[in-house]
């Protein structure tokens, strides 16, 4: 049972890395010399595939990993007080 869990965790990370690689390829596609229509199609396909693989990796890795990612990217949310208003900083 432990080897299966380890295999799923490794698979989830491989899928996550693949999705990140697909996102990195999007700005590189125009330099391949394809016509504009094909560049748009390839970029859209990479974006869709990257999103699907990202969410699939989150599904495989579980709620704990999702919470960890979410806590890392909360830097843009303002701090709020108990009345749900932005907190004043001294």
KOLGU-4560 file (N, C-alpha, C; in nm, 3 decimals, padded with zeros to 5 digits):
<recs>
<n_xx: 00.081 n_yy: -00.119 n_zz: 00.000 ca_xx: 00.000 ca_yy: 00.000 ca_zz: 00.000 c_xx: 00.086 c_yy: 00.126 c_zz: 00.000 mol: A seq: 1 type: UNK>
<n_xx: 00.198 n_yy: 00.123 n_zz: 00.073 ca_xx: 00.285 ca_yy: 00.239 ca_zz: 00.079 c_xx: 00.351 c_yy: 00.266 c_zz: -00.056 mol: A seq: 2 type: UNK>
<n_xx: 00.386 n_yy: 00.160 n_zz: -00.130 ca_xx: 00.448 ca_yy: 00.181 ca_zz: -00.261 c_xx: 00.349 c_yy: 00.242 c_zz: -00.360 mol: A seq: 3 type: UNK>
<n_xx: 00.221 n_yy: 00.206 n_zz: -00.347 ca_xx: 00.120 ca_yy: 00.265 ca_zz: -00.436 c_xx: 00.105 c_yy: 00.414 c_zz: -00.408 mol: A seq: 4 type: UNK>
<n_xx: 00.104 n_yy: 00.450 n_zz: -00.280 ca_xx: 00.092 ca_yy: 00.592 ca_zz: -00.244 c_xx: 00.214 c_yy: 00.670 c_zz: -00.292 mol: A seq: 5 type: UNK>
<n_xx: 00.330 n_yy: 00.610 n_zz: -00.279 ca_xx: 00.453 ca_yy: 00.676 ca_zz: -00.326 c_xx: 00.450 c_yy: 00.692 c_zz: -00.478 mol: A seq: 6 type: UNK>
<n_xx: 00.404 n_yy: 00.588 n_zz: -00.548 ca_xx: 00.394 ca_yy: 00.594 ca_zz: -00.694 c_xx: 00.297 c_yy: 00.705 c_zz: -00.736 mol: A seq: 7 type: UNK>
<n_xx: 00.182 n_yy: 00.716 n_zz: -00.668 ca_xx: 00.086 ca_yy: 00.822 ca_zz: -00.702 c_xx: 00.144 c_yy: 00.960 c_zz: -00.675 mol: A seq: 8 type: UNK>
<n_xx: 00.220 n_yy: 00.974 n_zz: -00.567 ca_xx: 00.281 ca_yy: 01.103 ca_zz: -00.535 c_xx: 00.384 c_yy: 01.142 c_zz: -00.642 mol: A seq: 9 type: UNK>
<n_xx: 00.467 n_yy: 01.048 n_zz: -00.682 ca_xx: 00.566 ca_yy: 01.076 ca_zz: -00.787 c_xx: 00.496 c_yy: 01.108 c_zz: -00.917 mol: A seq: 10 type: UNK>
<n_xx: 00.391 n_yy: 01.033 n_zz: -00.950 ca_xx: 00.315 ca_yy: 01.059 ca_zz: -01.072 c_xx: 00.253 c_yy: 01.199 c_zz: -01.069 mol: A seq: 11 type: UNK>
<n_xx: 00.198 n_yy: 01.239 n_zz: -00.954 ca_xx: 00.140 ca_yy: 01.373 ca_zz: -00.940 c_xx: 00.242 c_yy: 01.482 c_zz: -00.963 mol: A seq: 12 type: UNK>
<n_xx: 00.364 n_yy: 01.464 n_zz: -00.908 ca_xx: 00.469 ca_yy: 01.564 ca_zz: -00.927 c_xx: 00.518 c_yy: 01.567 c_zz: -01.072 mol: A seq: 13 type: UNK>
<n_xx: 00.525 n_yy: 01.453 n_zz: -01.137 ca_xx: 00.565 ca_yy: 01.449 ca_zz: -01.278 c_xx: 00.462 c_yy: 01.521 c_zz: -01.364 mol: A seq: 14 type: UNK>
<n_xx: 00.334 n_yy: 01.500 n_zz: -01.335 ca_xx: 00.229 ca_yy: 01.568 ca_zz: -01.410 c_xx: 00.233 c_yy: 01.718 c_zz: -01.383 mol: A seq: 15 type: UNK>
<n_xx: 00.261 n_yy: 01.758 n_zz: -01.259 ca_xx: 00.271 ca_yy: 01.900 ca_zz: -01.225 c_xx: 00.387 c_yy: 01.966 c_zz: -01.299 mol: A seq: 16 type: UNK>
<n_xx: 00.501 n_yy: 01.900 n_zz: -01.304 ca_xx: 00.618 ca_yy: 01.954 ca_zz: -01.375 c_xx: 00.589 c_yy: 01.963 c_zz: -01.525 mol: A seq: 17 type: UNK>
<n_xx: 00.520 n_yy: 01.863 n_zz: -01.578 ca_xx: 00.483 ca_yy: 01.865 ca_zz: -01.720 c_xx: 00.391 c_yy: 01.983 c_zz: -01.750 mol: A seq: 18 type: UNK>
<n_xx: 00.295 n_yy: 02.009 n_zz: -01.662 ca_xx: 00.204 ca_yy: 02.122 ca_zz: -01.685 c_xx: 00.280 c_yy: 02.254 c_zz: -01.680 mol: A seq: 19 type: UNK>
<n_xx: 00.375 n_yy: 02.267 n_zz: -01.588 ca_xx: 00.457 ca_yy: 02.389 ca_zz: -01.583 c_xx: 00.539 c_yy: 02.405 c_zz: -01.710 mol: A seq: 20 type: UNK>
<n_xx: 00.593 n_yy: 02.296 n_zz: -01.760 ca_xx: 00.671 ca_yy: 02.300 ca_zz: -01.885 c_xx: 00.583 c_yy: 02.345 c_zz: -02.001 mol: A seq: 21 type: UNK>
<n_xx: 00.458 n_yy: 02.298 n_zz: -02.006 ca_xx: 00.367 ca_yy: 02.339 ca_zz: -02.114 c_xx: 00.338 c_yy: 02.489 c_zz: -02.106 mol: A seq: 22 type: UNK>
<n_xx: 00.323 n_yy: 02.542 n_zz: -01.985 ca_xx: 00.300 ca_yy: 02.686 ca_zz: -01.970 c_xx: 00.423 c_yy: 02.766 c_zz: -02.014 mol: A seq: 23 type: UNK>
<n_xx: 00.541 n_yy: 02.714 n_zz: -01.988 ca_xx: 00.664 ca_yy: 02.783 ca_zz: -02.028 c_xx: 00.678 c_yy: 02.783 c_zz: -02.180 mol: A seq: 24 type: UNK>
<n_xx: 00.628 n_yy: 02.680 n_zz: -02.247 ca_xx: 00.639 ca_yy: 02.672 ca_zz: -02.393 c_xx: 00.550 c_yy: 02.771 c_zz: -02.467 mol: A seq: 25 type: UNK>
<n_xx: 00.446 n_yy: 02.822 n_zz: -02.402 ca_xx: 00.352 ca_yy: 02.911 ca_zz: -02.472 c_xx: 00.420 c_yy: 03.034 c_zz: -02.532 mol: A seq: 26 type: UNK>
<n_xx: 00.503 n_yy: 03.108 n_zz: -02.459 ca_xx: 00.567 ca_yy: 03.225 ca_zz: -02.523 c_xx: 00.677 c_yy: 03.188 c_zz: -02.621 mol: A seq: 27 type: UNK>
<n_xx: 00.719 n_yy: 03.062 n_zz: -02.626 ca_xx: 00.826 ca_yy: 03.020 ca_zz: -02.716 c_xx: 00.771 c_yy: 02.982 c_zz: -02.854 mol: A seq: 28 type: UNK>
<n_xx: 00.644 n_yy: 02.947 n_zz: -02.860 ca_xx: 00.584 ca_yy: 02.897 ca_zz: -02.985 c_xx: 00.600 c_yy: 02.993 c_zz: -03.103 mol: A seq: 29 type: UNK>
<n_xx: 00.585 n_yy: 03.125 n_zz: -03.088 ca_xx: 00.598 ca_yy: 03.213 ca_zz: -03.205 c_xx: 00.734 c_yy: 03.207 c_zz: -03.275 mol: A seq: 30 type: UNK>
<n_xx: 00.840 n_yy: 03.166 n_zz: -03.205 ca_xx: 00.972 ca_yy: 03.160 ca_zz: -03.266 c_xx: 00.995 c_yy: 03.034 c_zz: -03.349 mol: A seq: 31 type: UNK>
<n_xx: 00.897 n_yy: 02.945 n_zz: -03.354 ca_xx: 00.912 ca_yy: 02.824 ca_zz: -03.435 c_xx: 00.886 c_yy: 02.849 c_zz: -03.583 mol: A seq: 32 type: UNK>
<n_xx: 00.833 n_yy: 02.965 n_zz: -03.618 ca_xx: 00.814 ca_yy: 03.000 ca_zz: -03.758 c_xx: 00.683 c_yy: 02.953 c_zz: -03.819 mol: A seq: 33 type: UNK>
<n_xx: 00.586 n_yy: 02.917 n_zz: -03.737 ca_xx: 00.456 ca_yy: 02.878 ca_zz: -03.789 c_xx: 00.375 c_yy: 03.001 c_zz: -03.827 mol: A seq: 34 type: UNK>
<n_xx: 00.276 n_yy: 02.985 n_zz: -03.916 ca_xx: 00.186 ca_yy: 03.098 ca_zz: -03.945 c_xx: 00.107 c_yy: 03.138 c_zz: -03.819 mol: A seq: 35 type: UNK>
<n_xx: 00.052 n_yy: 03.258 n_zz: -03.819 ca_xx: -00.014 ca_yy: 03.313 ca_zz: -03.700 c_xx: -00.130 c_yy: 03.226 c_zz: -03.652 mol: A seq: 36 type: UNK>
<n_xx: -00.205 n_yy: 03.171 n_zz: -03.745 ca_xx: -00.318 ca_yy: 03.085 ca_zz: -03.706 c_xx: -00.273 c_yy: 02.959 c_zz: -03.633 mol: A seq: 37 type: UNK>
<n_xx: -00.166 n_yy: 02.899 n_zz: -03.683 ca_xx: -00.113 ca_yy: 02.779 ca_zz: -03.617 c_xx: -00.052 c_yy: 02.813 c_zz: -03.481 mol: A seq: 38 type: UNK>
<n_xx: 00.013 n_yy: 02.927 n_zz: -03.471 ca_xx: 00.071 ca_yy: 02.968 ca_zz: -03.342 c_xx: -00.041 c_yy: 02.984 c_zz: -03.240 mol: A seq: 39 type: UNK>
<n_xx: -00.151 n_yy: 03.048 n_zz: -03.280 ca_xx: -00.264 ca_yy: 03.066 ca_zz: -03.189 c_xx: -00.324 c_yy: 02.932 c_zz: -03.148 mol: A seq: 40 type: UNK>
<n_xx: -00.337 n_yy: 02.842 n_zz: -03.242 ca_xx: -00.392 ca_yy: 02.710 ca_zz: -03.212 c_xx: -00.302 c_yy: 02.630 c_zz: -03.120 mol: A seq: 41 type: UNK>
<n_xx: -00.172 n_yy: 02.632 n_zz: -03.147 ca_xx: -00.077 ca_yy: 02.559 ca_zz: -03.063 c_xx: -00.074 c_yy: 02.618 c_zz: -02.923 mol: A seq: 42 type: UNK>
<n_xx: -00.074 n_yy: 02.752 n_zz: -02.914 ca_xx: -00.072 ca_yy: 02.817 ca_zz: -02.783 c_xx: -00.199 c_yy: 02.785 c_zz: -02.704 mol: A seq: 43 type: UNK>
<n_xx: -00.313 n_yy: 02.786 n_zz: -02.771 ca_xx: -00.438 ca_yy: 02.752 ca_zz: -02.703 c_xx: -00.437 c_yy: 02.606 c_zz: -02.658 mol: A seq: 44 type: UNK>
<n_xx: -00.386 n_yy: 02.518 n_zz: -02.742 ca_xx: -00.377 ca_yy: 02.377 ca_zz: -02.704 c_xx: -00.284 c_yy: 02.356 c_zz: -02.585 mol: A seq: 45 type: UNK>
<n_xx: -00.170 n_yy: 02.427 n_zz: -02.584 ca_xx: -00.078 ca_yy: 02.416 ca_zz: -02.471 c_xx: -00.141 c_yy: 02.469 c_zz: -02.343 mol: A seq: 46 type: UNK>
<n_xx: -00.215 n_yy: 02.578 n_zz: -02.354 ca_xx: -00.281 ca_yy: 02.636 ca_zz: -02.237 c_xx: -00.385 c_yy: 02.540 c_zz: -02.180 mol: A seq: 47 type: UNK>
<n_xx: -00.467 n_yy: 02.484 n_zz: -02.266 ca_xx: -00.571 ca_yy: 02.391 ca_zz: -02.221 c_xx: -00.509 c_yy: 02.265 c_zz: -02.161 mol: A seq: 48 type: UNK>
<n_xx: -00.408 n_yy: 02.209 n_zz: -02.229 ca_xx: -00.342 ca_yy: 02.089 ca_zz: -02.178 c_xx: -00.272 c_yy: 02.117 c_zz: -02.045 mol: A seq: 49 type: UNK>
<n_xx: -00.210 n_yy: 02.233 n_zz: -02.033 ca_xx: -00.144 ca_yy: 02.270 ca_zz: -01.909 c_xx: -00.242 c_yy: 02.283 c_zz: -01.793 mol: A seq: 50 type: UNK>
<n_xx: -00.357 n_yy: 02.345 n_zz: -01.818 ca_xx: -00.458 ca_yy: 02.358 ca_zz: -01.714 c_xx: -00.512 c_yy: 02.222 c_zz: -01.671 mol: A seq: 51 type: UNK>
<n_xx: -00.544 n_yy: 02.138 n_zz: -01.768 ca_xx: -00.597 ca_yy: 02.005 ca_zz: -01.736 c_xx: -00.495 c_yy: 01.924 c_zz: -01.656 mol: A seq: 52 type: UNK>
<n_xx: -00.369 n_yy: 01.927 n_zz: -01.698 ca_xx: -00.267 ca_yy: 01.852 ca_zz: -01.625 c_xx: -00.243 c_yy: 01.909 c_zz: -01.486 mol: A seq: 53 type: UNK>
<n_xx: -00.251 n_yy: 02.041 n_zz: -01.472 ca_xx: -00.233 ca_yy: 02.102 ca_zz: -01.341 c_xx: -00.341 c_yy: 02.056 c_zz: -01.245 mol: A seq: 54 type: UNK>
<n_xx: -00.467 n_yy: 02.063 n_zz: -01.288 ca_xx: -00.576 ca_yy: 02.021 ca_zz: -01.200 c_xx: -00.573 c_yy: 01.871 c_zz: -01.175 mol: A seq: 55 type: UNK>
<n_xx: -00.531 n_yy: 01.793 n_zz: -01.273 ca_xx: -00.516 ca_yy: 01.649 ca_zz: -01.252 c_xx: -00.409 c_yy: 01.621 c_zz: -01.147 mol: A seq: 56 type: UNK>
<n_xx: -00.299 n_yy: 01.695 n_zz: -01.150 ca_xx: -00.194 ca_yy: 01.676 ca_zz: -01.050 c_xx: -00.244 c_yy: 01.716 c_zz: -00.912 mol: A seq: 57 type: UNK>
<n_xx: -00.323 n_yy: 01.823 n_zz: -00.902 ca_xx: -00.379 ca_yy: 01.860 ca_zz: -00.772 c_xx: -00.474 c_yy: 01.753 c_zz: -00.720 mol: A seq: 58 type: UNK>
<n_xx: -00.549 n_yy: 01.693 n_zz: -00.810 ca_xx: -00.640 ca_yy: 01.585 ca_zz: -00.770 c_xx: -00.561 c_yy: 01.466 c_zz: -00.718 mol: A seq: 59 type: UNK>
<n_xx: -00.451 n_yy: 01.432 n_zz: -00.784 ca_xx: -00.370 ca_yy: 01.317 ca_zz: -00.742 c_xx: -00.295 c_yy: 01.347 c_zz: -00.613 mol: A seq: 60 type: UNK>
<n_xx: -00.239 n_yy: 01.467 n_zz: -00.599 ca_xx: -00.158 ca_yy: 01.499 ca_zz: -00.483 c_xx: -00.241 c_yy: 01.527 c_zz: -00.358 mol: A seq: 61 type: UNK>
<n_xx: -00.364 n_yy: 01.567 n_zz: -00.373 ca_xx: -00.453 ca_yy: 01.578 ca_zz: -00.259 c_xx: -00.469 c_yy: 01.717 c_zz: -00.202 mol: A seq: 62 type: UNK>
<n_xx: -00.554 n_yy: 01.721 n_zz: -00.100 ca_xx: -00.592 ca_yy: 01.847 ca_zz: -00.038 c_xx: -00.476 c_yy: 01.914 c_zz: 00.035 mol: A seq: 63 type: UNK>
<n_xx: -00.388 n_yy: 01.836 n_zz: 00.096 ca_xx: -00.276 ca_yy: 01.894 ca_zz: 00.169 c_xx: -00.185 c_yy: 01.973 c_zz: 00.076 mol: A seq: 64 type: UNK>
<n_xx: -00.155 n_yy: 01.916 n_zz: -00.040 ca_xx: -00.069 ca_yy: 01.984 ca_zz: -00.136 c_xx: -00.137 c_yy: 02.109 c_zz: -00.190 mol: A seq: 65 type: UNK>
<n_xx: -00.267 n_yy: 02.101 n_zz: -00.214 ca_xx: -00.344 ca_yy: 02.217 ca_zz: -00.262 c_xx: -00.340 c_yy: 02.329 c_zz: -00.159 mol: A seq: 66 type: UNK>
<n_xx: -00.356 n_yy: 02.294 n_zz: -00.032 ca_xx: -00.351 ca_yy: 02.395 ca_zz: 00.074 c_xx: -00.212 c_yy: 02.459 c_zz: 00.081 mol: A seq: 67 type: UNK>
<n_xx: -00.108 n_yy: 02.380 n_zz: 00.060 ca_xx: 00.027 ca_yy: 02.433 ca_zz: 00.063 c_xx: 00.049 c_yy: 02.532 c_zz: -00.051 mol: A seq: 68 type: UNK>
<n_xx: 00.003 n_yy: 02.497 n_zz: -00.171 ca_xx: 00.016 ca_yy: 02.587 ca_zz: -00.286 c_xx: -00.065 c_yy: 02.715 c_zz: -00.261 mol: A seq: 69 type: UNK>
<n_xx: -00.185 n_yy: 02.698 n_zz: -00.210 ca_xx: -00.272 ca_yy: 02.813 ca_zz: -00.185 c_xx: -00.212 c_yy: 02.908 c_zz: -00.083 mol: A seq: 70 type: UNK>
<n_xx: -00.149 n_yy: 02.854 n_zz: 00.021 ca_xx: -00.088 ca_yy: 02.941 ca_zz: 00.121 c_xx: 00.033 c_yy: 03.016 c_zz: 00.064 mol: A seq: 71 type: UNK>
<n_xx: 00.101 n_yy: 02.958 n_zz: -00.034 ca_xx: 00.217 ca_yy: 03.024 ca_zz: -00.094 c_xx: 00.177 c_yy: 03.140 c_zz: -00.184 mol: A seq: 72 type: UNK>
<n_xx: 00.058 n_yy: 03.135 n_zz: -00.245 ca_xx: 00.018 ca_yy: 03.239 ca_zz: -00.340 c_xx: -00.084 c_yy: 03.336 c_zz: -00.282 mol: A seq: 73 type: UNK>
<n_xx: -00.101 n_yy: 03.339 n_zz: -00.152 ca_xx: -00.195 ca_yy: 03.431 ca_zz: -00.090 c_xx: -00.134 c_yy: 03.569 c_zz: -00.067 mol: A seq: 74 type: UNK>
<n_xx: -00.018 n_yy: 03.596 n_zz: -00.124 ca_xx: 00.049 ca_yy: 03.723 ca_zz: -00.098 c_xx: -00.026 c_yy: 03.843 c_zz: -00.152 mol: A seq: 75 type: UNK>
<n_xx: -00.116 n_yy: 03.828 n_zz: -00.246 ca_xx: -00.183 ca_yy: 03.943 ca_zz: -00.303 c_xx: -00.311 c_yy: 03.979 c_zz: -00.228 mol: A seq: 76 type: UNK>
<n_xx: -00.360 n_yy: 03.892 n_zz: -00.140 ca_xx: -00.482 ca_yy: 03.922 ca_zz: -00.067 c_xx: -00.451 c_yy: 04.013 c_zz: 00.051 mol: A seq: 77 type: UNK>
<n_xx: -00.530 n_yy: 04.120 n_zz: 00.067 ca_xx: -00.505 ca_yy: 04.209 ca_zz: 00.181 c_xx: -00.550 c_yy: 04.141 c_zz: 00.311 mol: A seq: 78 type: UNK>
<n_xx: -00.482 n_yy: 04.177 n_zz: 00.418 ca_xx: -00.521 ca_yy: 04.127 ca_zz: 00.549 c_xx: -00.652 c_yy: 04.193 c_zz: 00.588 mol: A seq: 79 type: UNK>
<n_xx: -00.743 n_yy: 04.117 n_zz: 00.650 ca_xx: -00.871 ca_yy: 04.173 ca_zz: 00.691 c_xx: -00.888 c_yy: 04.160 c_zz: 00.841 mol: A seq: 80 type: UNK>
<n_xx: -00.969 n_yy: 04.250 n_zz: 00.896 ca_xx: -00.998 ca_yy: 04.240 ca_zz: 01.039 c_xx: -01.127 c_yy: 04.161 c_zz: 01.059 mol: A seq: 81 type: UNK>
<n_xx: -01.181 n_yy: 04.162 n_zz: 01.178 ca_xx: -01.299 ca_yy: 04.080 ca_zz: 01.208 c_xx: -01.423 c_yy: 04.126 c_zz: 01.133 mol: A seq: 82 type: UNK>
<n_xx: -01.430 n_yy: 04.251 n_zz: 01.093 ca_xx: -01.546 ca_yy: 04.302 ca_zz: 01.019 c_xx: -01.529 c_yy: 04.282 c_zz: 00.868 mol: A seq: 83 type: UNK>
<n_xx: -01.427 n_yy: 04.208 n_zz: 00.828 ca_xx: -01.398 ca_yy: 04.177 ca_zz: 00.688 c_xx: -01.359 c_yy: 04.303 c_zz: 00.609 mol: A seq: 84 type: UNK>
<n_xx: -01.301 n_yy: 04.400 n_zz: 00.679 ca_xx: -01.250 ca_yy: 04.520 ca_zz: 00.616 c_xx: -01.098 c_yy: 04.513 c_zz: 00.612 mol: A seq: 85 type: UNK>
<n_xx: -01.036 n_yy: 04.577 n_zz: 00.513 ca_xx: -00.889 ca_yy: 04.574 ca_zz: 00.510 c_xx: -00.831 c_yy: 04.632 c_zz: 00.639 mol: A seq: 86 type: UNK>
<n_xx: -00.733 n_yy: 04.561 n_zz: 00.692 ca_xx: -00.672 ca_yy: 04.604 ca_zz: 00.817 c_xx: -00.582 c_yy: 04.725 c_zz: 00.793 mol: A seq: 87 type: UNK>
<n_xx: -00.584 n_yy: 04.817 n_zz: 00.886 ca_xx: -00.498 ca_yy: 04.935 ca_zz: 00.877 c_xx: -00.360 c_yy: 04.901 c_zz: 00.929 mol: A seq: 88 type: UNK>
<n_xx: -00.260 n_yy: 04.938 n_zz: 00.855 ca_xx: -00.123 ca_yy: 04.912 ca_zz: 00.898 c_xx: -00.067 c_yy: 05.039 c_zz: 00.963 mol: A seq: 89 type: UNK>
<n_xx: 00.001 n_yy: 05.025 n_zz: 01.075 ca_xx: 00.053 ca_yy: 05.144 ca_zz: 01.145 c_xx: 00.165 c_yy: 05.210 c_zz: 01.070 mol: A seq: 90 type: UNK>
</recs>
